[in-house]
Amino acid sequence: MLLDLWIVAASTISGLPTSEISFTTKASRGHHEVRGVRRKVLLETLQKELPSGTIRFSSKVVSIQEEESGGCFKLVHLANGSVVKAKVLIGCDGVNSVVSKWLGFKKPTFVGRSAIRGFADFKGSHGFEPRFLQFFGKGVRSGFVPCNEDTMFWFFTFTPSTKDKEVEENPAKMKEFVLSNLGKVPDKVKAVVEITELDSIACSPLSFRRPWELFWANTSKGNVCVAGDALHPMTPDIGQGGCAALEDSVVLARCLAEALRKKLSGGTEEGDGKEEYKRIERGLKLFARERRWRGFVLISAAYMMGSVQQSSGVVVNFLRDKVLATFLAGMLLKMADFDCGKLSFS
């Protein structure tokens, strides 16, 4: 769904709006295009573009091993006992990535907040205008945005305590918890949570990679690299996690294509294999160098946004609602205003 979307921020405490800004505001790289897309739909769409048999489902990576003969391949051991021999290994295996651990990255850090997310299917038009509604205050944050004419996505972030353990494991209690802590939001907004089916509600802790790790850790090593959440896990406060992963894919494909474009020298099979390995290594290093700063900026901005927006301090609340509201809304646009370049198919 292509939206002429506006961001509307309001106070959970008073219910009054604090800022309103259009996503279609012309930015340095042109007008923003905003689409509400369910992750499941996006993954299924990407999957359909791949040859049959490309994806092995339920195949969690357990460990990575160098080829014993000193060859150029990596042996990827899967939970089902099978082994994949990889000429190039790109770890896109999420926040708890086995590949990033193999490269030397530390485990992502819990930021002290959790997020409950849900999709509400209205079985017909929901009647909401193209508005990204956000509510802040009392140490919580919630948001509601239409995906299409009959589906709404919503989230609720909070600082969990030991007594919230049961809430995080029970969808019915998640819904009850959200409804009791939304604050002064319109009844129409509350209804979005109320009609959400329990199997469409999930809760997860929010983690991020300390941004300076992107400068001292190995984003790539030999013919191995990481991308997406495995590279730059961030809090969802600027809505760029999935978008940054798509940027990674474009840059990575371009770097590898440029590295492998020329024909091999035509020597022995072993010589050609080593030459190809070196080219892959150069391509992955180029990718790492190109994405390092972008990842640093996104992680830092998301962490800062989340900290300010979810603060319960009196001073920060005043500054957020009276001074920083428009700036914070504009930050979403600024983070999206990025051109990762194009792929050439020639």
Contacts in CASP RR format, 6 or more apart in sequence:
PFRMAT RR
TARGET T0000
AUTHOR 0000-0000-0000
METHOD contacts of the structure
MODEL  1
MLLDLWIVAASTISGLPTSEISFTTKASRGHHEVRGVRRKVLLETLQKEL
PSGTIRFSSKVVSIQEEESGGCFKLVHLANGSVVKAKVLIGCDGVNSVVS
KWLGFKKPTFVGRSAIRGFADFKGSHGFEPRFLQFFGKGVRSGFVPCNED
TMFWFFTFTPSTKDKEVEENPAKMKEFVLSNLGKVPDKVKAVVEITELDS
IACSPLSFRRPWELFWANTSKGNVCVAGDALHPMTPDIGQGGCAALEDSV
VLARCLAEALRKKLSGGTEEGDGKEEYKRIERGLKLFARERRWRGFVLIS
AAYMMGSVQQSSGVVVNFLRDKVLATFLAGMLLKMADFDCGKLSFS
1 35 0 8 1.000
1 36 0 8 1.000
1 146 0 8 1.000
1 147 0 8 1.000
1 148 0 8 1.000
1 149 0 8 1.000
2 33 0 8 1.000
2 34 0 8 1.000
2 35 0 8 1.000
3 23 0 8 1.000
3 34 0 8 1.000
3 35 0 8 1.000
3 36 0 8 1.000
3 130 0 8 1.000
3 146 0 8 1.000
4 22 0 8 1.000
4 23 0 8 1.000
4 24 0 8 1.000
4 130 0 8 1.000
5 22 0 8 1.000
5 23 0 8 1.000
5 24 0 8 1.000
5 34 0 8 1.000
5 130 0 8 1.000
5 131 0 8 1.000
5 132 0 8 1.000
5 145 0 8 1.000
6 20 0 8 1.000
6 21 0 8 1.000
6 22 0 8 1.000
6 23 0 8 1.000
6 130 0 8 1.000
6 131 0 8 1.000
6 132 0 8 1.000
7 19 0 8 1.000
7 20 0 8 1.000
7 21 0 8 1.000
7 22 0 8 1.000
7 23 0 8 1.000
7 131 0 8 1.000
7 132 0 8 1.000
7 134 0 8 1.000
7 329 0 8 1.000
7 330 0 8 1.000
7 332 0 8 1.000
8 17 0 8 1.000
8 19 0 8 1.000
8 20 0 8 1.000
8 131 0 8 1.000
8 132 0 8 1.000
8 133 0 8 1.000
8 134 0 8 1.000
9 17 0 8 1.000
9 18 0 8 1.000
9 19 0 8 1.000
9 20 0 8 1.000
9 134 0 8 1.000
9 135 0 8 1.000
9 136 0 8 1.000
9 325 0 8 1.000
9 328 0 8 1.000
9 329 0 8 1.000
10 16 0 8 1.000
10 17 0 8 1.000
10 18 0 8 1.000
10 133 0 8 1.000
10 134 0 8 1.000
10 135 0 8 1.000
10 136 0 8 1.000
10 185 0 8 1.000
11 18 0 8 1.000
11 135 0 8 1.000
11 136 0 8 1.000
11 137 0 8 1.000
11 184 0 8 1.000
11 321 0 8 1.000
12 135 0 8 1.000
12 136 0 8 1.000
12 137 0 8 1.000
12 138 0 8 1.000
12 140 0 8 1.000
12 142 0 8 1.000
12 182 0 8 1.000
12 183 0 8 1.000
12 184 0 8 1.000
12 185 0 8 1.000
13 137 0 8 1.000
13 138 0 8 1.000
13 183 0 8 1.000
13 184 0 8 1.000
13 317 0 8 1.000
14 184 0 8 1.000
15 135 0 8 1.000
15 183 0 8 1.000
15 184 0 8 1.000
15 185 0 8 1.000
18 136 0 8 1.000
18 320 0 8 1.000
18 321 0 8 1.000
18 322 0 8 1.000
18 325 0 8 1.000
19 325 0 8 1.000
19 326 0 8 1.000
19 328 0 8 1.000
19 329 0 8 1.000
20 329 0 8 1.000
21 326 0 8 1.000
21 329 0 8 1.000
21 330 0 8 1.000
21 333 0 8 1.000
23 32 0 8 1.000
23 34 0 8 1.000
23 132 0 8 1.000
23 332 0 8 1.000
23 333 0 8 1.000
24 31 0 8 1.000
24 32 0 8 1.000
25 31 0 8 1.000
25 32 0 8 1.000
25 333 0 8 1.000
27 333 0 8 1.000
27 334 0 8 1.000
27 336 0 8 1.000
27 337 0 8 1.000
28 337 0 8 1.000
29 337 0 8 1.000
29 338 0 8 1.000
29 339 0 8 1.000
32 333 0 8 1.000
32 336 0 8 1.000
32 337 0 8 1.000
36 145 0 8 1.000
36 146 0 8 1.000
36 147 0 8 1.000
36 148 0 8 1.000
36 153 0 8 1.000
37 147 0 8 1.000
38 119 0 8 1.000
38 147 0 8 1.000
38 151 0 8 1.000
38 153 0 8 1.000
47 55 0 8 1.000
56 78 0 8 1.000
56 82 0 8 1.000
56 84 0 8 1.000
58 79 0 8 1.000
58 80 0 8 1.000
59 78 0 8 1.000
59 79 0 8 1.000
59 80 0 8 1.000
59 82 0 8 1.000
60 78 0 8 1.000
60 79 0 8 1.000
60 93 0 8 1.000
61 76 0 8 1.000
61 77 0 8 1.000
61 78 0 8 1.000
61 79 0 8 1.000
61 93 0 8 1.000
61 98 0 8 1.000
61 99 0 8 1.000
62 77 0 8 1.000
62 78 0 8 1.000
62 79 0 8 1.000
62 81 0 8 1.000
62 98 0 8 1.000
63 77 0 8 1.000
63 98 0 8 1.000
63 102 0 8 1.000
64 74 0 8 1.000
64 75 0 8 1.000
64 76 0 8 1.000
64 77 0 8 1.000
64 89 0 8 1.000
64 98 0 8 1.000
64 99 0 8 1.000
64 102 0 8 1.000
64 224 0 8 1.000
65 74 0 8 1.000
65 75 0 8 1.000
65 77 0 8 1.000
66 74 0 8 1.000
66 75 0 8 1.000
67 73 0 8 1.000
67 74 0 8 1.000
67 75 0 8 1.000
67 85 0 8 1.000
72 87 0 8 1.000
72 223 0 8 1.000
72 273 0 8 1.000
72 274 0 8 1.000
72 276 0 8 1.000
72 277 0 8 1.000
73 85 0 8 1.000
73 86 0 8 1.000
73 87 0 8 1.000
74 85 0 8 1.000
74 86 0 8 1.000
74 89 0 8 1.000
74 223 0 8 1.000
74 224 0 8 1.000
75 83 0 8 1.000
75 84 0 8 1.000
75 85 0 8 1.000
75 86 0 8 1.000
76 83 0 8 1.000
76 84 0 8 1.000
76 85 0 8 1.000
76 86 0 8 1.000
76 89 0 8 1.000
77 83 0 8 1.000
78 84 0 8 1.000
86 223 0 8 1.000
87 223 0 8 1.000
87 276 0 8 1.000
87 280 0 8 1.000
88 223 0 8 1.000
88 224 0 8 1.000
88 256 0 8 1.000
88 280 0 8 1.000
88 284 0 8 1.000
89 99 0 8 1.000
89 223 0 8 1.000
89 224 0 8 1.000
89 225 0 8 1.000
90 99 0 8 1.000
90 224 0 8 1.000
90 225 0 8 1.000
90 226 0 8 1.000
90 227 0 8 1.000
90 252 0 8 1.000
91 97 0 8 1.000
91 99 0 8 1.000
91 100 0 8 1.000
91 224 0 8 1.000
91 225 0 8 1.000
91 226 0 8 1.000
91 227 0 8 1.000
91 230 0 8 1.000
92 226 0 8 1.000
92 227 0 8 1.000
92 228 0 8 1.000
92 229 0 8 1.000
92 230 0 8 1.000
92 245 0 8 1.000
93 99 0 8 1.000
93 100 0 8 1.000
93 230 0 8 1.000
94 228 0 8 1.000
94 229 0 8 1.000
94 230 0 8 1.000
94 233 0 8 1.000
95 108 0 8 1.000
95 207 0 8 1.000
95 229 0 8 1.000
95 230 0 8 1.000
95 233 0 8 1.000
96 107 0 8 1.000
96 108 0 8 1.000
97 105 0 8 1.000
97 226 0 8 1.000
97 229 0 8 1.000
97 230 0 8 1.000
99 224 0 8 1.000
99 226 0 8 1.000
99 230 0 8 1.000
100 226 0 8 1.000
100 230 0 8 1.000
100 231 0 8 1.000
101 107 0 8 1.000
102 224 0 8 1.000
103 217 0 8 1.000
103 218 0 8 1.000
103 219 0 8 1.000
103 220 0 8 1.000
103 221 0 8 1.000
103 224 0 8 1.000
103 225 0 8 1.000
103 226 0 8 1.000
104 217 0 8 1.000
104 218 0 8 1.000
105 209 0 8 1.000
105 213 0 8 1.000
105 217 0 8 1.000
105 218 0 8 1.000
105 226 0 8 1.000
106 209 0 8 1.000
106 210 0 8 1.000
106 213 0 8 1.000
106 217 0 8 1.000
108 207 0 8 1.000
108 208 0 8 1.000
108 209 0 8 1.000
108 233 0 8 1.000
109 207 0 8 1.000
109 208 0 8 1.000
109 209 0 8 1.000
109 210 0 8 1.000
110 205 0 8 1.000
110 206 0 8 1.000
110 207 0 8 1.000
111 206 0 8 1.000
111 207 0 8 1.000
111 208 0 8 1.000
111 235 0 8 1.000
111 303 0 8 1.000
112 159 0 8 1.000
112 160 0 8 1.000
112 205 0 8 1.000
112 206 0 8 1.000
113 157 0 8 1.000
113 158 0 8 1.000
113 159 0 8 1.000
113 160 0 8 1.000
113 205 0 8 1.000
113 206 0 8 1.000
113 235 0 8 1.000
113 306 0 8 1.000
113 310 0 8 1.000
114 157 0 8 1.000
114 158 0 8 1.000
114 159 0 8 1.000
114 160 0 8 1.000
114 164 0 8 1.000
114 168 0 8 1.000
114 203 0 8 1.000
114 204 0 8 1.000
114 205 0 8 1.000
114 206 0 8 1.000
115 155 0 8 1.000
115 156 0 8 1.000
115 157 0 8 1.000
115 203 0 8 1.000
115 204 0 8 1.000
115 206 0 8 1.000
115 236 0 8 1.000
116 155 0 8 1.000
116 156 0 8 1.000
116 157 0 8 1.000
116 158 0 8 1.000
116 174 0 8 1.000
116 177 0 8 1.000
116 178 0 8 1.000
116 201 0 8 1.000
116 202 0 8 1.000
116 203 0 8 1.000
117 153 0 8 1.000
117 154 0 8 1.000
117 155 0 8 1.000
117 156 0 8 1.000
117 201 0 8 1.000
117 202 0 8 1.000
117 203 0 8 1.000
117 204 0 8 1.000
118 153 0 8 1.000
118 154 0 8 1.000
118 155 0 8 1.000
118 196 0 8 1.000
118 200 0 8 1.000
118 201 0 8 1.000
118 202 0 8 1.000
119 147 0 8 1.000
119 151 0 8 1.000
119 152 0 8 1.000
119 153 0 8 1.000
119 154 0 8 1.000
119 196 0 8 1.000
119 200 0 8 1.000
120 126 0 8 1.000
120 151 0 8 1.000
120 152 0 8 1.000
120 153 0 8 1.000
120 154 0 8 1.000
120 192 0 8 1.000
120 193 0 8 1.000
120 195 0 8 1.000
120 196 0 8 1.000
120 200 0 8 1.000
121 150 0 8 1.000
121 151 0 8 1.000
121 195 0 8 1.000
121 197 0 8 1.000
121 200 0 8 1.000
122 150 0 8 1.000
122 151 0 8 1.000
122 152 0 8 1.000
122 195 0 8 1.000
123 150 0 8 1.000
124 149 0 8 1.000
124 150 0 8 1.000
125 149 0 8 1.000
125 150 0 8 1.000
126 146 0 8 1.000
126 149 0 8 1.000
126 150 0 8 1.000
126 151 0 8 1.000
126 152 0 8 1.000
126 192 0 8 1.000
128 144 0 8 1.000
128 146 0 8 1.000
128 152 0 8 1.000
128 188 0 8 1.000
130 146 0 8 1.000
131 145 0 8 1.000
132 143 0 8 1.000
132 144 0 8 1.000
132 145 0 8 1.000
133 143 0 8 1.000
133 144 0 8 1.000
133 145 0 8 1.000
133 189 0 8 1.000
134 141 0 8 1.000
134 142 0 8 1.000
134 143 0 8 1.000
134 309 0 8 1.000
135 141 0 8 1.000
135 142 0 8 1.000
135 143 0 8 1.000
135 182 0 8 1.000
135 183 0 8 1.000
135 185 0 8 1.000
136 309 0 8 1.000
136 310 0 8 1.000
136 320 0 8 1.000
136 321 0 8 1.000
137 310 0 8 1.000
137 312 0 8 1.000
137 317 0 8 1.000
138 181 0 8 1.000
138 183 0 8 1.000
138 312 0 8 1.000
139 158 0 8 1.000
139 159 0 8 1.000
139 310 0 8 1.000
139 311 0 8 1.000
139 312 0 8 1.000
140 156 0 8 1.000
140 157 0 8 1.000
140 158 0 8 1.000
140 181 0 8 1.000
140 310 0 8 1.000
141 156 0 8 1.000
141 157 0 8 1.000
141 158 0 8 1.000
141 306 0 8 1.000
141 309 0 8 1.000
141 310 0 8 1.000
142 154 0 8 1.000
142 155 0 8 1.000
142 156 0 8 1.000
142 157 0 8 1.000
142 178 0 8 1.000
142 182 0 8 1.000
142 185 0 8 1.000
143 154 0 8 1.000
143 155 0 8 1.000
143 156 0 8 1.000
144 152 0 8 1.000
144 153 0 8 1.000
144 154 0 8 1.000
144 189 0 8 1.000
144 192 0 8 1.000
145 152 0 8 1.000
145 153 0 8 1.000
145 154 0 8 1.000
146 152 0 8 1.000
146 153 0 8 1.000
147 153 0 8 1.000
152 192 0 8 1.000
154 192 0 8 1.000
154 193 0 8 1.000
154 196 0 8 1.000
155 236 0 8 1.000
156 178 0 8 1.000
156 181 0 8 1.000
156 182 0 8 1.000
157 206 0 8 1.000
157 306 0 8 1.000
157 310 0 8 1.000
158 164 0 8 1.000
158 181 0 8 1.000
158 310 0 8 1.000
159 310 0 8 1.000
160 167 0 8 1.000
160 168 0 8 1.000
160 205 0 8 1.000
164 177 0 8 1.000
166 173 0 8 1.000
167 173 0 8 1.000
167 174 0 8 1.000
167 177 0 8 1.000
167 203 0 8 1.000
168 174 0 8 1.000
168 203 0 8 1.000
169 203 0 8 1.000
171 198 0 8 1.000
171 199 0 8 1.000
171 201 0 8 1.000
171 202 0 8 1.000
172 198 0 8 1.000
174 201 0 8 1.000
174 203 0 8 1.000
175 193 0 8 1.000
175 194 0 8 1.000
175 196 0 8 1.000
175 198 0 8 1.000
175 201 0 8 1.000
178 193 0 8 1.000
179 190 0 8 1.000
179 193 0 8 1.000
179 194 0 8 1.000
182 189 0 8 1.000
182 190 0 8 1.000
182 193 0 8 1.000
206 235 0 8 1.000
206 236 0 8 1.000
207 233 0 8 1.000
207 235 0 8 1.000
208 233 0 8 1.000
208 234 0 8 1.000
208 235 0 8 1.000
208 299 0 8 1.000
208 302 0 8 1.000
208 303 0 8 1.000
209 231 0 8 1.000
209 232 0 8 1.000
209 233 0 8 1.000
209 234 0 8 1.000
209 299 0 8 1.000
210 299 0 8 1.000
211 295 0 8 1.000
211 296 0 8 1.000
211 299 0 8 1.000
211 300 0 8 1.000
211 303 0 8 1.000
212 296 0 8 1.000
214 231 0 8 1.000
214 232 0 8 1.000
214 292 0 8 1.000
214 295 0 8 1.000
214 296 0 8 1.000
214 299 0 8 1.000
215 292 0 8 1.000
215 296 0 8 1.000
219 225 0 8 1.000
219 226 0 8 1.000
219 231 0 8 1.000
219 287 0 8 1.000
219 288 0 8 1.000
219 291 0 8 1.000
219 292 0 8 1.000
220 226 0 8 1.000
220 281 0 8 1.000
220 284 0 8 1.000
220 285 0 8 1.000
220 287 0 8 1.000
220 288 0 8 1.000
222 277 0 8 1.000
222 280 0 8 1.000
222 281 0 8 1.000
222 284 0 8 1.000
223 277 0 8 1.000
223 280 0 8 1.000
223 281 0 8 1.000
223 284 0 8 1.000
224 284 0 8 1.000
225 252 0 8 1.000
225 284 0 8 1.000
225 287 0 8 1.000
225 288 0 8 1.000
227 245 0 8 1.000
227 248 0 8 1.000
227 249 0 8 1.000
227 252 0 8 1.000
227 287 0 8 1.000
227 291 0 8 1.000
228 241 0 8 1.000
228 242 0 8 1.000
228 244 0 8 1.000
228 245 0 8 1.000
228 248 0 8 1.000
229 241 0 8 1.000
229 245 0 8 1.000
231 248 0 8 1.000
231 291 0 8 1.000
231 295 0 8 1.000
232 241 0 8 1.000
232 244 0 8 1.000
232 291 0 8 1.000
232 295 0 8 1.000
232 298 0 8 1.000
232 299 0 8 1.000
233 299 0 8 1.000
234 240 0 8 1.000
234 241 0 8 1.000
234 244 0 8 1.000
234 295 0 8 1.000
234 298 0 8 1.000
234 299 0 8 1.000
234 302 0 8 1.000
234 303 0 8 1.000
235 302 0 8 1.000
235 303 0 8 1.000
235 305 0 8 1.000
235 306 0 8 1.000
236 302 0 8 1.000
237 302 0 8 1.000
237 303 0 8 1.000
237 305 0 8 1.000
237 306 0 8 1.000
237 309 0 8 1.000
238 298 0 8 1.000
238 301 0 8 1.000
238 302 0 8 1.000
238 305 0 8 1.000
238 331 0 8 1.000
238 332 0 8 1.000
238 335 0 8 1.000
239 302 0 8 1.000
239 332 0 8 1.000
239 335 0 8 1.000
240 298 0 8 1.000
240 302 0 8 1.000
240 335 0 8 1.000
240 336 0 8 1.000
241 298 0 8 1.000
243 336 0 8 1.000
244 294 0 8 1.000
244 295 0 8 1.000
244 298 0 8 1.000
247 291 0 8 1.000
247 294 0 8 1.000
247 338 0 8 1.000
247 340 0 8 1.000
248 287 0 8 1.000
248 291 0 8 1.000
250 340 0 8 1.000
250 341 0 8 1.000
250 342 0 8 1.000
250 343 0 8 1.000
251 287 0 8 1.000
251 290 0 8 1.000
251 291 0 8 1.000
251 340 0 8 1.000
251 341 0 8 1.000
252 284 0 8 1.000
252 287 0 8 1.000
253 343 0 8 1.000
254 341 0 8 1.000
254 343 0 8 1.000
254 344 0 8 1.000
255 283 0 8 1.000
255 284 0 8 1.000
255 286 0 8 1.000
255 287 0 8 1.000
255 290 0 8 1.000
256 280 0 8 1.000
256 283 0 8 1.000
256 284 0 8 1.000
256 287 0 8 1.000
257 343 0 8 1.000
257 344 0 8 1.000
258 283 0 8 1.000
258 286 0 8 1.000
259 279 0 8 1.000
259 280 0 8 1.000
259 282 0 8 1.000
259 283 0 8 1.000
259 286 0 8 1.000
260 276 0 8 1.000
260 279 0 8 1.000
260 280 0 8 1.000
264 272 0 8 1.000
264 273 0 8 1.000
264 275 0 8 1.000
264 276 0 8 1.000
265 271 0 8 1.000
265 272 0 8 1.000
265 275 0 8 1.000
266 272 0 8 1.000
294 338 0 8 1.000
294 340 0 8 1.000
297 335 0 8 1.000
298 335 0 8 1.000
301 331 0 8 1.000
301 335 0 8 1.000
305 328 0 8 1.000
305 331 0 8 1.000
308 316 0 8 1.000
308 320 0 8 1.000
308 324 0 8 1.000
308 328 0 8 1.000
309 320 0 8 1.000
309 328 0 8 1.000
311 317 0 8 1.000
311 320 0 8 1.000
320 328 0 8 1.000
END
